[in-house]
Amino acid sequence: MVDPQPYDLVRLHPASAATAGTTPATTLIIADIVEDQPGTYEVWHLADHPDHHDWAAAVTLDDLAAITRSTATGDVHTWTLSP
């Protein structure tokens, strides 16, 4: 199991996306790890999304459907998580 990190791109499970006020097809970025709530991540819309400056959500690992990480060497890895 991979632990999400800041700058990872994520998509949410359908029920979690609806609760957060977005859609499962929307790619979000992990902005930060919520320090006082282990396993909780702050996510934002990408910079080109119209709600980028006006929306954020706190999600847990269980909310994540997929995680995509780019490495410094240019490799890109995607993990699909179980519901």
Backbone bond lengths (Angstrom), bond angles and torsions (degrees), N, CA, C in turn:
res aa  C-N    CA-C-N  psi(-1)  N-CA   C-N-CA  omega(-1)  CA-C   N-CA-C  phi
1 M - - - 1.458 - - 1.528 108.38 -
2 V 1.289 115.17 136.23 1.457 121.54 179.16 1.530 109.37 -97.34
3 D 1.310 116.10 137.91 1.467 120.00 175.37 1.525 108.55 -91.13
4 P 1.333 117.05 128.44 1.463 119.59 177.72 1.530 111.07 -60.84
5 Q 1.318 115.16 147.91 1.462 122.11 179.43 1.527 108.76 -132.28
6 P 1.333 116.63 156.21 1.469 118.68 174.29 1.533 110.37 -52.03
7 Y 1.313 115.41 142.01 1.459 127.23 -178.80 1.520 113.80 81.86
8 D 1.349 118.67 -5.59 1.458 119.48 171.39 1.526 108.38 -67.82
9 L 1.322 116.15 145.52 1.459 121.58 173.41 1.522 107.57 -93.96
10 V 1.323 116.89 139.55 1.459 120.45 -176.91 1.527 110.86 -137.17
11 R 1.323 114.78 157.00 1.458 122.93 168.12 1.518 106.89 -125.69
12 L 1.318 115.90 147.65 1.459 121.63 -176.24 1.523 111.17 -99.77
13 H 1.342 115.75 154.23 1.464 121.13 170.86 1.532 108.12 -62.05
14 P 1.338 118.44 152.64 1.470 120.86 -176.97 1.526 114.94 -52.15
15 A 1.317 118.91 -47.54 1.471 120.26 -178.94 1.523 111.33 -65.66
16 S 1.309 117.11 -38.82 1.469 120.93 178.95 1.518 110.96 -68.04
17 A 1.326 117.00 -39.45 1.468 120.92 178.11 1.525 110.14 -62.79
18 A 1.326 116.82 -43.52 1.465 120.21 179.36 1.518 110.94 -62.59
19 T 1.322 117.31 -42.41 1.464 121.32 178.42 1.524 111.10 -63.33
20 A 1.329 116.75 -37.20 1.470 121.23 -179.01 1.527 112.51 -79.97
21 G 1.322 117.30 -10.74 1.464 119.88 179.77 1.511 113.81 85.03
22 T 1.328 116.73 30.85 1.460 121.34 177.94 1.525 108.14 -137.32
23 T 1.325 117.74 -166.43 1.456 120.84 179.21 1.526 110.13 -120.73
24 P 1.340 117.49 158.12 1.470 119.79 178.65 1.529 113.23 -63.93
25 A 1.323 117.61 -23.73 1.467 121.27 -179.74 1.524 112.69 -80.73
26 T 1.319 117.37 -10.65 1.466 121.52 -177.30 1.527 110.20 -79.90
27 T 1.317 116.43 126.17 1.461 121.47 175.30 1.524 108.34 -85.09
28 L 1.318 115.40 131.51 1.466 122.48 179.25 1.518 108.43 -118.80
29 I 1.323 116.70 164.47 1.459 121.13 176.44 1.524 109.02 -118.69
30 I 1.324 115.72 138.71 1.464 119.19 175.28 1.522 106.94 -75.96
31 A 1.318 115.32 116.38 1.461 121.36 -178.44 1.524 111.51 -87.02
32 D 1.337 115.92 -33.31 1.464 118.78 -175.37 1.514 109.56 -166.08
33 I 1.311 115.53 162.71 1.458 123.02 171.52 1.523 106.07 -99.84
34 V 1.322 117.31 129.49 1.461 121.16 -178.49 1.530 107.40 -77.42
35 E 1.334 115.78 108.87 1.460 121.56 -170.37 1.517 114.71 -63.48
36 D 1.321 117.59 -38.51 1.464 118.69 -175.99 1.531 112.91 -89.15
37 Q 1.343 116.79 5.60 1.463 122.16 178.20 1.529 108.40 -134.91
38 P 1.329 117.70 86.06 1.470 120.69 -177.44 1.526 111.75 -53.13
39 G 1.327 115.66 136.90 1.452 121.06 179.08 1.515 114.27 80.28
40 T 1.342 116.96 12.39 1.461 121.32 179.63 1.524 108.95 -115.85
41 Y 1.344 114.84 137.45 1.459 121.65 -174.20 1.520 110.00 -127.34
42 E 1.328 116.23 138.80 1.461 121.03 174.31 1.521 107.55 -89.80
43 V 1.334 116.01 126.06 1.461 120.62 179.48 1.516 110.22 -117.93
44 W 1.319 114.83 148.66 1.466 122.94 178.68 1.523 108.39 -127.67
45 H 1.335 115.45 160.95 1.463 120.12 167.80 1.523 107.85 -70.56
46 L 1.325 116.18 158.41 1.462 120.76 176.22 1.528 109.60 -68.20
47 A 1.309 116.43 160.82 1.470 122.42 -174.08 1.521 113.43 -59.08
48 D 1.328 118.50 -27.80 1.467 120.06 -178.68 1.534 113.07 -89.44
49 H 1.316 118.00 2.06 1.471 121.66 178.63 1.527 109.71 -82.52
50 P 1.344 118.46 139.23 1.469 120.09 -177.87 1.531 114.30 -60.63
51 D 1.323 118.55 -25.14 1.467 121.32 179.58 1.530 113.08 -96.89
52 H 1.319 117.26 13.53 1.473 120.98 -175.75 1.531 112.73 -51.54
53 H 1.315 118.54 -44.18 1.466 121.47 -176.00 1.521 113.28 -87.53
54 D 1.318 118.12 -9.71 1.463 121.14 -171.72 1.521 114.30 -116.42
55 W 1.325 119.38 10.65 1.451 120.54 -172.94 1.519 110.04 -147.69
56 A 1.302 116.05 140.59 1.464 123.52 171.09 1.515 106.82 -156.06
57 A 1.314 116.17 158.30 1.461 120.24 178.13 1.516 108.74 -145.29
58 A 1.313 115.50 155.58 1.468 122.19 172.41 1.518 106.32 -106.43
59 V 1.338 116.16 127.18 1.454 121.91 -178.75 1.523 109.66 -130.73
60 T 1.320 115.87 162.52 1.462 121.10 176.34 1.524 108.96 -111.85
61 L 1.310 116.47 172.58 1.460 121.59 178.69 1.526 110.64 -57.24
62 D 1.325 117.57 -35.99 1.469 121.48 179.41 1.529 112.37 -64.59
63 D 1.318 118.52 -22.91 1.469 122.33 179.16 1.524 112.54 -78.65
64 L 1.330 117.53 -19.06 1.458 121.85 -172.15 1.526 112.05 -85.35
65 A 1.324 115.62 129.69 1.462 121.40 176.02 1.529 110.87 -92.88
66 A 1.339 116.50 -34.10 1.464 120.83 -178.21 1.519 109.83 -152.96
67 I 1.327 114.78 147.72 1.467 122.61 176.73 1.526 107.19 -126.53
68 T 1.337 116.84 132.51 1.461 121.43 175.34 1.520 107.93 -122.02
69 R 1.331 115.19 129.69 1.471 120.48 -179.16 1.522 109.58 -126.99
70 S 1.330 115.82 130.92 1.462 122.26 172.54 1.517 107.69 -99.99
71 T 1.328 116.55 136.53 1.455 120.42 179.97 1.520 110.26 -99.73
72 A 1.309 115.99 168.39 1.468 121.77 -179.99 1.526 111.39 -63.01
73 T 1.331 117.57 -24.11 1.461 120.83 -179.93 1.527 112.47 -87.18
74 G 1.335 116.81 0.46 1.454 120.86 177.99 1.521 114.14 94.22
75 D 1.328 117.44 -1.42 1.458 120.42 176.54 1.524 109.91 -71.66
76 V 1.319 116.61 145.56 1.456 122.03 177.29 1.519 107.41 -125.73
77 H 1.334 115.60 127.72 1.463 121.76 179.84 1.518 108.53 -123.88
78 T 1.335 116.11 138.09 1.456 121.17 176.35 1.516 108.81 -124.59
79 W 1.322 115.53 132.45 1.459 122.81 176.40 1.532 108.11 -114.43
80 T 1.321 116.68 130.57 1.448 121.48 174.10 1.514 107.02 -99.24
81 L 1.329 115.98 127.20 1.462 121.02 -176.08 1.524 109.91 -101.44
82 S 1.310 116.47 149.04 1.462 121.51 179.30 1.514 110.16 -72.14
83 P 1.345 116.14 149.81 1.492 118.65 177.67 1.502 111.23 -68.18
